[in-house]
Amino acid sequence: MVVFTPFNSLTNYILPLNWAFGTKSAKNRERKYMPLIKKIYEATVNRELPQPFTVQDLKHWMKDYQIVKDDGGEYAESSINAILSNSDTKNSPTTNLNIKVLQSHINEDGKHKYWF
């Protein structure tokens, strides 16, 4: 298993997002917003989500831990697939702005497995 070590690159990506989207309104000033990729990373660090993980593992984790968008709605499957694809080191160079923090491979069942 490969362990994600360049935490600074992930931090450099996430901290500006936290600063920019930390609060949505004066009413919600105390609530912190977090990008999905950071939620996934923290889940792996906290061992809530195993590494490597499949999309199915990710969906189970999201359901079990009630991971939802900032507006309280569920993430669309296309959004989950997009964040995984856009964050994969295999998909560079690219024009999207997602930092490439995930490694992946296709297992014997034809499923993608991801890890930091």
N, C-alpha and C positions, 0 to 999 in steps of 0.2 A: 504494500500500500504506500502511496506517495502522500507525504504530509505537506500541507501548504505552509511554507515558511515566510515568504515575503509579506508579512502582515502590514508593513508600511505602505505597500502599494494598495492594499485593500482599504487601509485607513485613509489614505490620500483620496481615494474615490468616495468613500462614505462620509467622511467629515464634512466636506462641502455640501453634500446633500442634506445632512442633518442641520447644518447651519441655514441652508436655504429653505428647507421644508420642515423645520423643527416645530413650528406651530402654524395652524391654518387660520386662526382668528384669535382675537383677544379672549373670547369665551373659552377656547381650548388651549390657552397659553401653557398650561401645565402638561398637556399631552405631548409625548414625543413620537415623531413619525420616523419609520425606519424602512429603507428599501428592502425588498424581498430577498435580494442576494445576501444582505447583511443578516437578516433573520435566519436564513439557511446556514450561513457560516457559523453564527452563534449557536445554532442547534447542534451542529457537528462538534463544536468545542465543548458544549455542555453534555454531549453524548445522548442527546434526545433523538438524533438522526444518525444512523450508522454511516461510516464511510468504507467503501464506496456505496452510493445510494442510487436507486433507480427512480424514474418518474413516479412509479407506483409507491415506493417508499416515501417519497416526498409528499405525495397526496395523502397518505395515511398519517404522516406527521402533521400535516396542515389540519386535517380533520381532528386528530387526537388533541392537538394543542390549540385548536380554534384560531388558526392563523388566517387573518382576513385583511383586506385592503384597509387603508386609512378611513374610508367612508363606511366601513363595517360590512361591505359586500364580499362575496367570495371571489377569489381569483379565477379568471377564465382559464380553461385548459391551454388556450393559445398563448396567454400571458406567461404561464408557467414554462411552456416549451420555448417561448421566445427568450426569457431570461436565462434559461440554461444554455441555449444555443449561442446567444449573444455574449455570454460570459465564458465560453469554452475557448481554450487556447488554440484549438484546431481551427477556429474561425477567425484567424487573423492573417494578414492585415484585412481590415474592414473599415467601413466608414461609420459604423455605429460607435457610440461613445462609451459603451459598457467596457469596463476594465476586464481583461481576460484573466480570471482567477481559478477557473475550473479545468481539471483534466478529465478526459473521458475515454472510454473504449466500449465496443459492442461485445457483450458476452455471448456465450454459446447459444442462448435462447433468442438472440437478435435484439436484446434490450440494451439501451445505453446505460452505462454506469458512470457516475460522476463522483469526483472527490476534489478537495482543495489541496 
